[in-house]
Amino acid sequence: MKLLSVTVPCYNSKEYMEKAIESLLPGGPEIEILIVDDGSKDGTAEIADRYMQQYPEIIRAIHQPNGGHGDAVMTGLKNATGLYYKVVDSDDWVDTEVLVRILNLLRELKDQAVDMLISNYIYDKVGVKHKHTVSYGHVLPQNRVFGWEEIGRFKKGQYLLMHSVIYRTELLRESGLTLPKHTFYVDELYVYNPLPWVKKIWYLDADLYHYYIGREDQSVQEEILLKRIDQYLTVNRLLVSGVDPYTVASKKLRRYMLNFLEIITVASSALLTIPGTEESDRKKTELWDYIQKTNPKVYQELRHRLLGRIIHLPGKFGRWAVIGGYRLSQRIFGFN
């Protein structure tokens, strides 16, 4: 069995996928790199096959009809043979020295079989001199296994993303994780839904993942987000209808999950505020109505928090406050 399986979902990624793959190769024979070609038409398949021929003990190329990012992640999980599972998007990359440290750590922890290993990630935004790093040193214990009741308070913008987590492979399968096809932004579901199954956690305070932001067609760019807002709303609804935080035993995990739902829902609402159209206002109302109908307790919690009240401020002042807050968050955290 391999120690770590890494899926690299690729769709028309020939211009940048090699950087992601090359950054993973120093992991050596204990790593399994699954390049999932998601119906690409630009030469991605040929690059994947070439790497598999060069590194047959490390790399597998998997070709499938286009199913979207989530489908590629699920295909990787289905084929993974590693004890642990990681996703690295084809336009991102990892720090090779930190990768080797993590493999050494996972090897040492093999007998303890932690459920999740957390590390830091960097918003590698084009044109920004000082890159924003998301770390968890003041929130999570270090150098030992810990559980949810030992975590501190996460700040806004300090949430766990796909970039920061490595899951135990069997835990993902046991959790029943499913991701919808042909839908962007499913990384939120990937991180959130398995959390109640996690009991043993390890945090390594090191910057593993470089999250590249700069391509014009990138899904997190605001213009693209607005064009794909229905997909973002689909993910938002699936988060609400999936795992109920109030069924989670750990109070601190419940708080974290509610905070995560809050930030996703507020982001959806802010994006729907930007156009200022009747249609976008209707979709915002429908989203909150859906939350109220699906989980009234979650609705009451989110609606009466400060951000929930701000997002519902009426009139021009309300719209100005919401958009202003969203723009300020963009500048502070550099997320798109």
Secondary structure as the mmCIF struct_conf table of DSSP 4:
data_model
#
loop_
_struct_conf.conf_type_id
_struct_conf.id
_struct_conf.beg_label_comp_id
_struct_conf.beg_label_asym_id
_struct_conf.beg_label_seq_id
_struct_conf.end_label_comp_id
_struct_conf.end_label_asym_id
_struct_conf.end_label_seq_id
BEND BEND1 LEU A 3 LEU A 3
STRN STRN1 LEU A 4 CYS A 10
BEND BEND2 TYR A 11 ASN A 12
TURN_TY1_P TURN_TY1_P1 LYS A 14 TYR A 16
HELX_RH_AL_P HELX_RH_AL_P1 MET A 17 LEU A 24
HELX_RH_3T_P HELX_RH_3T_P1 LEU A 25 GLU A 30
STRN STRN2 ILE A 31 ASP A 38
BEND BEND3 GLY A 39 GLY A 39
BEND BEND4 ASP A 42 GLY A 43
HELX_RH_AL_P HELX_RH_AL_P2 THR A 44 GLN A 54
TURN_TY1_P TURN_TY1_P2 PRO A 56 ILE A 58
STRN STRN3 ILE A 59 GLN A 64
HELX_RH_AL_P HELX_RH_AL_P3 HIS A 69 ASN A 79
BEND BEND5 GLY A 82 LEU A 83
STRN STRN4 TYR A 84 VAL A 87
TURN_TY1_P TURN_TY1_P3 SER A 90 ASP A 91
STRN STRN5 TRP A 93 VAL A 94
HELX_RH_AL_P HELX_RH_AL_P4 THR A 96 GLU A 108
TURN_TY1_P TURN_TY1_P4 LEU A 109 GLN A 112
BEND BEND6 ASP A 115 ASP A 115
STRN STRN6 MET A 116 LYS A 125
TURN_TY1_P TURN_TY1_P5 VAL A 126 GLY A 127
BEND BEND7 LYS A 129 HIS A 130
STRN STRN7 HIS A 132 VAL A 134
TURN_TY1_P TURN_TY1_P6 GLY A 137 VAL A 139
BEND BEND8 LEU A 140 LEU A 140
BEND BEND9 ASN A 143 ARG A 144
STRN STRN8 PHE A 146 PHE A 146
HELX_RH_3T_P HELX_RH_3T_P2 TRP A 148 GLU A 150
HELX_LH_PP_P HELX_LH_PP_P1 ARG A 153 LYS A 155
TURN_TY1_P TURN_TY1_P7 LYS A 156 GLY A 157
HELX_RH_3T_P HELX_RH_3T_P3 MET A 162 SER A 164
STRN STRN9 VAL A 165 ARG A 168
HELX_RH_AL_P HELX_RH_AL_P5 THR A 169 GLU A 174
TURN_TY1_P TURN_TY1_P8 SER A 175 GLY A 176
TURN_TY1_P TURN_TY1_P9 LYS A 181 HIS A 182
BEND BEND10 PHE A 184 PHE A 184
TURN_TY1_P TURN_TY1_P10 VAL A 186 VAL A 186
HELX_RH_AL_P HELX_RH_AL_P6 ASP A 187 TYR A 192
TURN_TY1_P TURN_TY1_P11 ASN A 193 PRO A 194
HELX_RH_3T_P HELX_RH_3T_P4 LEU A 195 TRP A 197
STRN STRN10 ILE A 201 ILE A 213
TURN_TY1_P TURN_TY1_P12 GLU A 216 ASP A 217
TURN_TY1_P TURN_TY1_P13 SER A 219 VAL A 220
BEND BEND11 GLN A 221 GLN A 221
HELX_RH_AL_P HELX_RH_AL_P7 GLU A 222 LYS A 227
TURN_TY1_P TURN_TY1_P14 ARG A 228 ARG A 228
HELX_RH_AL_P HELX_RH_AL_P8 ILE A 229 SER A 241
BEND BEND12 GLY A 242 GLY A 242
HELX_RH_3T_P HELX_RH_3T_P5 PRO A 245 THR A 247
BEND BEND13 ALA A 249 ALA A 249
HELX_RH_AL_P HELX_RH_AL_P9 LYS A 251 THR A 273
TURN_TY1_P TURN_TY1_P15 ILE A 274 PRO A 275
HELX_RH_AL_P HELX_RH_AL_P10 GLU A 278 THR A 294
HELX_RH_AL_P HELX_RH_AL_P11 PRO A 296 ARG A 303
TURN_TY1_P TURN_TY1_P16 HIS A 304 HIS A 304
BEND BEND14 ARG A 305 ARG A 305
HELX_RH_AL_P HELX_RH_AL_P12 LEU A 306 ILE A 311
TURN_TY1_P TURN_TY1_P17 HIS A 312 HIS A 312
HELX_RH_AL_P HELX_RH_AL_P13 GLY A 315 PHE A 333
#
